[in-house]
C-alpha cells in the first residue's frame, strides 16, 4: 500500500466518523477508497477534506442525496438553482438560530416572571412585532 494512504481506521479517527459511516458514504458514492491495506479500505488523505464538506452539509440539514448531487455538480448542469434555493433556506435557518441565541442570552439575565412572557424576550425570538 502507498505510504501516504490512510486506512479506514485512521480516517475514522481523524474525521470522528465510525467506519460504518465511511462504508455508507462509499456505498452512496460520496467517497471512494484508493485501495486496500489487506482487507481494510485505504483512502487518500484528501478524503478528510471531502468528509469535512459532507459533515458540514449534513449538519446543515442536507440529505445524503443532496450532498451527492452537490459533490458531483458541474457548471451548467442545473444544480445551481437547487444550490441557490438551499442557500436561501440556510439564510432563514441562520436568522432563526440567531433570534434563538439572542433570546437565550436575554433570558439568562431577564428578571421578568416568567421569562417567556417578557416582551423583549418575545421580540428577540421574532414572535412579537417591535411595536407590540
CORHUMO-V254513 format. One record per backbone hydrogen bond with DSSP energy under -0.5 kcal/mol. NH is the residue of the N-H (numbers start at 1). CO is the residue of the C=O. If there is no record, write none. Layout:
nh=NH co=CO
nh=NH co=CO
This chain:
nh=5 co=2
nh=6 co=43
nh=8 co=41
nh=10 co=7
nh=11 co=7
nh=12 co=8
nh=13 co=9
nh=14 co=10
nh=15 co=11
nh=16 co=12
nh=17 co=12
nh=21 co=18
nh=22 co=18
nh=23 co=19
nh=24 co=20
nh=25 co=21
nh=26 co=22
nh=27 co=23
nh=28 co=24
nh=29 co=26
nh=30 co=25
nh=31 co=25
nh=34 co=42
nh=35 co=42
nh=37 co=40
nh=38 co=36
nh=39 co=37
nh=40 co=37
nh=42 co=35
nh=43 co=6
nh=47 co=44
nh=48 co=45
nh=49 co=46
nh=50 co=46
nh=51 co=47
nh=52 co=48
nh=53 co=49
nh=54 co=50
nh=55 co=51
nh=56 co=52
nh=57 co=53
nh=58 co=54
nh=59 co=55
nh=60 co=56
nh=61 co=58
nh=62 co=57
nh=67 co=63
nh=68 co=64
nh=69 co=65
nh=70 co=66
nh=71 co=67
nh=72 co=68
nh=73 co=70
nh=77 co=74
nh=81 co=78
nh=82 co=78
nh=83 co=79
nh=84 co=80
nh=85 co=81
nh=86 co=82
nh=87 co=83
nh=88 co=84
nh=89 co=85
nh=90 co=86
nh=91 co=87
nh=92 co=88
nh=93 co=89
nh=94 co=90
nh=95 co=91
nh=96 co=92
nh=97 co=93
nh=98 co=94
nh=99 co=95
nh=100 co=96
nh=101 co=97
nh=102 co=98
nh=103 co=99
nh=104 co=100
nh=105 co=101
nh=106 co=102
nh=107 co=103
nh=108 co=104
nh=109 co=105
nh=109 co=106
nh=110 co=106
nh=114 co=112
nh=117 co=114
nh=118 co=115
nh=122 co=118
nh=123 co=119
nh=124 co=120
nh=125 co=121
nh=126 co=123
nh=127 co=122
nh=128 co=122
nh=132 co=129
